[in-house]
């Protein structure tokens, strides 16, 4: 292939690629927004599922990595009261980052924790 043909082919490929345009409506037309309900938070219905999904792998009865057990209301309440439950999951300064992968749990779930704690961390 000659230099001229190679240059023309490269120019054609770049010009075709440059014509592509994404817009939010087209890309996300089939994705439904997940509602984040944080008006109130309940320990059993809202907080326990978050702990099961994100924390119990390492912090449960029979496996208490870092000497932390989040299984059972009394255990969770201790960490809610001292600020470490929210501090670690929200990656706040002065707290170890949890999960240790460094990837924060979804913001809505952190907000559920915050609401539950601010409402008094009740056993409801």
C-alpha angles and dihedrals in degrees: 000000000000123000090247093054091044090052092048092049091049092048091049092050092049093048092050092048092049092058094066114108129182125197129187095242093056096042098047102030093117098039114097118210115247111232116230107209110193100151088112134355130213124203098222100036101035113018103039094057089053091050092046092051099043111018114026095076087076107011111055141095107301094022119053105166110192087013089282122134116184096176112113132025097264092055093048092046091057092057093041091054096048092048096242097111093061095030094058098041093045091047092236120176114272095028129094112254115255131228089037090225086078092234109125120229112249115295092237091058092049088051090051088055091048092050093047091050093045090051089059101273091265125191094239 
